[in-house]
Amino acid sequence: RDGKLKFANKRSEVHWKFREALDPDYGATMALPPDKELLGDLCAAKWSIKTGRIYIESKDEIIKRLGRSPDCADAVVLAWGGSQTWLVS
């Protein structure tokens, strides 16, 4: 939130900002439907910080771990982010 770290790519940025938008400690009012698959998808990604940049785990790595694609999370984050361009990053 303080802008000290940058993002490795647009996909990392949109997912991170979506997480922030859900954080009630910062006054978030967004709510998600009670869907177990969506919750699992949103919690599945691993994060890392390298050379001052925030990276989200690749979708291929998430698929390897879950045994399926996190399509529910992608759909919600994509709709919230308003642009499909981050998916190609």
C-alpha positions as CSV (number, residue, x, y, z in Angstrom):
1,R,0.0,0.0,0.0
2,D,2.9,2.4,0.7
3,G,4.3,2.0,-2.9
4,K,7.7,1.0,-1.7
5,L,7.6,-2.2,-3.8
6,K,6.9,-2.5,-7.5
7,F,5.2,-5.3,-9.3
8,A,6.9,-7.8,-11.6
9,N,4.0,-7.6,-14.1
10,K,0.4,-6.5,-14.5
11,R,-1.0,-9.9,-13.4
12,S,0.9,-9.6,-10.1
13,E,-0.3,-6.0,-9.7
14,V,-4.0,-6.7,-10.3
15,H,-4.1,-9.8,-8.1
16,W,-2.3,-7.9,-5.3
17,K,-4.6,-4.9,-5.5
18,F,-7.6,-7.2,-5.5
19,R,-6.3,-8.8,-2.2
20,E,-6.0,-5.3,-0.8
21,A,-9.5,-4.4,-1.9
22,L,-10.8,-7.4,0.2
23,D,-8.9,-6.3,3.4
24,P,-11.3,-5.2,6.0
25,D,-8.5,-3.6,8.1
26,Y,-8.3,-0.9,5.4
27,G,-12.0,-0.2,5.2
28,A,-12.8,-2.7,2.3
29,T,-16.5,-3.2,1.7
30,M,-16.3,-5.6,-1.2
31,A,-17.8,-9.0,-0.6
32,L,-17.6,-12.3,-2.4
33,P,-20.2,-15.0,-2.9
34,P,-19.9,-18.0,-0.5
35,D,-18.2,-20.3,-3.0
36,K,-15.6,-22.9,-1.9
37,E,-13.9,-23.2,-5.3
38,L,-13.6,-19.4,-5.6
39,L,-12.1,-19.2,-2.1
40,G,-9.7,-22.0,-2.8
41,D,-8.6,-20.4,-6.1
42,L,-8.1,-17.0,-4.5
43,C,-6.0,-18.5,-1.7
44,A,-3.9,-20.8,-3.9
45,A,-1.4,-18.4,-5.4
46,K,2.0,-18.1,-3.7
47,W,3.8,-14.8,-3.6
48,S,7.5,-13.8,-3.6
49,I,9.5,-10.6,-3.5
50,K,12.7,-10.4,-5.6
51,T,14.8,-7.3,-6.1
52,G,12.0,-5.1,-4.8
53,R,9.3,-6.5,-7.0
54,I,6.2,-8.5,-6.0
55,Y,5.7,-11.7,-8.1
56,I,2.6,-13.9,-8.1
57,E,3.2,-17.6,-8.9
58,S,2.6,-18.5,-12.5
59,K,-0.7,-20.0,-13.5
60,D,1.0,-23.1,-14.7
61,E,2.6,-23.6,-11.2
62,I,-0.8,-23.1,-9.6
63,I,-2.3,-25.7,-11.9
64,K,0.4,-28.2,-11.1
65,R,-0.3,-27.8,-7.3
66,L,-4.1,-27.7,-7.5
67,G,-4.5,-30.2,-10.3
68,R,-6.9,-27.8,-12.0
69,S,-7.0,-24.2,-13.3
70,P,-7.9,-21.4,-10.9
71,D,-10.5,-20.2,-13.4
72,C,-13.0,-18.9,-10.8
73,A,-10.4,-16.6,-9.3
74,D,-9.3,-15.4,-12.7
75,A,-12.9,-14.5,-13.7
76,V,-13.5,-12.5,-10.5
77,V,-10.2,-10.7,-10.5
78,L,-10.5,-10.0,-14.3
79,A,-14.0,-8.6,-13.8
80,W,-12.8,-6.5,-10.9
81,G,-9.7,-5.3,-12.8
82,G,-11.7,-4.3,-15.9
83,S,-9.1,-5.4,-18.4
84,Q,-8.0,-8.7,-19.9
85,T,-4.5,-7.4,-20.8
86,W,-2.9,-8.5,-17.5
87,L,-3.6,-12.2,-18.2
88,V,-0.9,-12.3,-20.9
89,S,1.8,-11.1,-18.5
